[in-house]
Amino acid sequence: MDSRGKKTAVAVHQEIAREVDQWLGVVFGGMRKSGYWDLESMEGLTRTAMHQAGAIALHEVLQFAEPAADNRSLPCSCGHQARYRELRSKTVLTSVGKTGITRPYYLCSNCHNGQFPIDGELDIHNTELSPGVRRMLAVVGQAAPFDQGRKQMQLLAGLDVTTKAVERTAETIGADIAAQERKQIMKAVQLDLPVVVGEPIPIQYIQIDGTGVPVTKAERGEGKTTGQPAHTREVKLGCVFTQTTWDQEGFAIRDPDSTTYTGAIEPAADFGRRIYLEAWNRGWSRAEKKVFIGDGAEWIWNIADEHFPGTIQILDLFHARQHLWDLVRILFPGDDVRQKRWILRHQPKLDTGKIEKLISFIRSIDGSTPELTESIHKFAGYFENNADRMRYPEFRKQHLFVGSGVIEAGCKTVIGSRLKQSGMFWTVAAANSIIALRCSVLNGELEDYWENRRAA
């Protein structure tokens, strides 16, 4: 890139050398006087010197020349021409510190909109943060509270940024990732998806669950108690992973680093298309055995039936056991001894796949009140409706997982550890932005997003 008045390479090298010598003189001079060698201080001051040198070099590279006389106009979005007016400067925070950029400015006399074409090329349009800094802010912003991210930037990168800068940058990048996902989801709706080629996948799993995230008052809907608002909104989270083998006892082993996540606060119908896209991108069409695991929530099985017909559906064994415990607690309230005795006697019917016997037994229980009878019938209906999803001995013979532990852990690590900390309240838009960004990072997709974004 040509620049007007750019220093010679020799002059730049000399200036950098002087800057480094100055900083290193401070470091070693102080050490000689005190007689104490503090390696951490030496590291910090040396890094500062290197950053200063890098900022000097970048400054020289970023001094752009006036356009040639025959190239002083550009098309404007209004249909007229924007003409070159002058060179203008601004300060940009880069990964090596603040530096200045000087570039041509164009103005349209019709709509009076200005342009800085170089800003678009350098990806600094309407921002004073370089692409490298914004990527760092996105990574720290998705991992921890925004103020903690600010502190991490200072400690790890030696850069002073505001908490608001971390928040805005992380949410802006997350929103862009979410927008790209929505475009891909629309392609899925239109059946315009690329064929994902590769080796056959022995077993592929989908797991889905929901978890609440605290939201601001304006975002709260109707709660479970009539007239009371809900303080949370449900994040629907899904994961896809694969299995190739099992241990010596026949228990399934998840393939290392095979789990990817996708999630959002959105209706179940929209989430169904989202998880379908994730499964497709993971090679769903190449899976030799397809398994869908969830709890008893109706919306989860509706998604399974609509988007993943023909899969092996498994109801999480621990949720099924929990329903037995819920039943026994209403049968023998406050009586721990009788509750445990009842569970020891009847849970084996569930674990060994004798679901019909369990259902028959539950229906035979006499309720002492109409309310208790109604509750007993509801529990019987739960097991009856999910009977085919509770054939646990058959599933284990195929060396399949029978629990939804992967997605339950995901709800804690992907959502809970970041969005459910004390004092946090989110708008739906902000929460969805951080969820999209966090899933991108955890899935190892942020670098691909960044490359595709620059190429666009």
Long-range contacts (C-beta under 8 A, 24 or more apart in sequence): 1-61, 1-64, 2-64, 2-65, 3-60, 3-61, 3-63, 3-64, 3-65, 4-63, 4-64, 4-65, 4-66, 4-87, 5-63, 6-60, 6-63, 7-60, 12-56, 12-57, 12-60, 15-56, 16-53, 16-56, 16-57, 19-49, 19-52, 19-53, 19-56, 20-49, 20-50, 20-52, 20-53, 22-49, 23-48, 23-49, 23-52, 24-49, 44-158, 47-158, 48-158, 50-96, 51-96, 51-97, 51-158, 52-96, 52-97, 54-94, 54-96, 54-97, 55-94, 55-96, 55-97, 55-98, 55-99, 58-94, 58-96, 58-99, 59-99, 59-100, 59-101, 62-92, 62-99, 62-100, 62-101, 62-102, 62-103, 62-122, 63-101, 63-102, 64-101, 64-102, 64-103, 64-104, 64-118, 66-104, 67-104, 73-106, 74-106, 74-115, 74-117, 76-108, 76-110, 76-111, 76-113, 76-115, 77-111, 77-113, 78-108, 78-110, 78-111, 78-113, 79-110, 80-108, 80-109, 80-110, 80-111, 81-108, 82-106, 82-107, 82-108, 82-113, 82-114, 82-115, 83-107, 83-108, 83-109, 88-116, 90-128, 91-128, 92-124, 92-128, 92-129, 92-130, 93-128, 93-129, 93-130, 93-133, 93-159, 93-161, 94-130, 94-132, 94-133, 95-130, 95-132, 95-133, 95-136, 95-157, 95-159, 97-158, 97-159, 123-454, 129-161, 129-165, 129-169, 131-450, 131-454, 133-159, 133-161, 134-169, 134-173, 135-173, 135-446, 135-450, 137-161, 137-165, 137-166, 137-169, 137-170, 138-169, 138-170, 138-173, 138-174, 138-437, 138-441, 138-446, 139-441, 139-446, 140-166, 140-170, 141-166, 141-167, 141-169, 141-170, 141-171, 141-434, 141-437, 142-170, 142-174, 142-418, 142-434, 142-437, 142-438, 142-441, 143-418, 143-438, 143-441, 144-418, 145-421, 145-424, 146-170, 170-433, 170-434, 170-437, 171-430, 171-433, 171-434, 172-433, 173-433, 173-437, 174-432, 174-433, 174-434, 174-435, 174-436, 174-437, 174-438, 174-440, 175-429, 175-432, 175-433, 175-436, 176-453, 177-433, 177-436, 177-437, 177-440, 177-449, 178-264, 178-432, 178-433, 178-436, 180-449, 181-262, 181-274, 181-277, 181-436, 184-277, 185-270, 185-273, 185-274, 185-277, 188-273, 188-276, 188-277, 188-280, 189-273, 193-277, 193-280, 195-285, 196-280, 196-281, 196-282, 196-283, 196-284, 196-285, 196-286, 197-286, 198-283, 198-286, 199-286, 200-286, 200-287, 200-288, 201-242, 201-283, 201-286, 201-287, 201-288, 202-242, 202-243, 202-244, 202-287, 202-288, 202-289, 203-242, 203-243, 203-244, 203-252, 203-287, 203-288, 203-289, 203-290, 203-291, 203-400, 204-240, 204-241, 204-242, 204-243, 204-279, 204-282, 204-283, 204-284, 204-287, 204-289, 204-290, 204-291, 205-240, 205-241, 205-242, 205-243, 205-291, 205-292, 205-293, 205-401, 205-406, 206-238, 206-239, 206-240, 206-275, 206-279, 206-290, 206-291, 206-292, 206-293, 206-304, 206-308, 206-311, 207-238, 207-239, 207-241, 207-292, 207-293, 207-294, 207-404, 207-406, 207-407, 207-410, 208-236, 208-237, 208-238, 208-271, 208-275, 208-294, 208-300, 208-303, 208-407, 209-236, 209-237, 209-238, 209-294, 209-295, 209-300, 209-404, 209-407, 209-408, 209-410, 209-411, 210-234, 210-235, 210-236, 210-237, 210-297, 210-411, 211-235, 211-237, 211-411, 211-415, 211-416, 211-420, 212-420, 213-265, 213-415, 213-419, 213-420, 213-426, 213-431, 214-419, 214-420, 214-424, 214-425, 214-426, 215-425, 215-426, 215-427, 215-428, 215-431, 216-425, 216-426, 216-427, 218-427, 219-426, 219-427, 219-428, 233-265, 233-428, 233-431, 234-265, 235-263, 235-264, 235-265, 235-411, 235-415, 235-419, 235-431, 235-435, 236-263, 236-264, 236-265, 236-266, 236-268, 236-271, 237-261, 237-262, 237-263, 237-407, 237-410, 237-411, 237-414, 237-415, 238-262, 238-263, 238-271, 238-274, 238-275, 238-278, 238-407, 239-406, 239-407, 239-410, 240-275, 240-278, 240-279, 240-282, 240-284, 241-406, 242-282, 242-287, 243-399, 243-400, 243-401, 246-399, 250-396, 250-399, 251-396, 251-399, 252-399, 252-400, 252-401, 254-401, 254-406, 259-406, 259-410, 260-439, 260-442, 260-443, 261-410, 261-414, 261-439, 261-442, 261-443, 262-439, 263-414, 263-415, 263-435, 263-439, 264-432, 264-435, 264-436, 265-428, 265-431, 265-432, 265-435, 266-432, 268-299, 268-302, 268-303, 271-303, 272-302, 272-303, 272-306, 272-307, 273-307, 275-303, 275-307, 276-307, 276-308, 279-308, 289-398, 291-400, 291-401, 293-401, 293-402, 293-403, 293-404, 293-407, 294-404, 295-319, 295-404, 296-320, 296-323, 296-382, 296-386, 312-395, 312-398, 312-400, 313-388, 313-389, 314-389, 314-395, 314-400, 314-401, 314-402, 315-386, 315-389, 315-390, 316-402, 316-403, 316-404, 317-350, 317-351, 317-390, 317-392, 317-402, 317-403, 318-403, 318-404, 318-405, 319-404, 320-350, 320-383, 320-386, 320-390, 321-347, 321-350, 323-379, 323-382, 323-383, 324-350, 326-379, 327-362, 327-375, 327-376, 327-379, 330-372, 330-375, 331-365, 331-372, 350-383, 350-390, 350-392, 351-392, 352-392, 352-393, 353-390, 353-391, 353-392, 353-393, 353-394, 355-383, 355-387, 355-390, 355-391, 356-387, 358-383, 359-383, 359-384, 359-387, 414-438, 414-439, 414-442
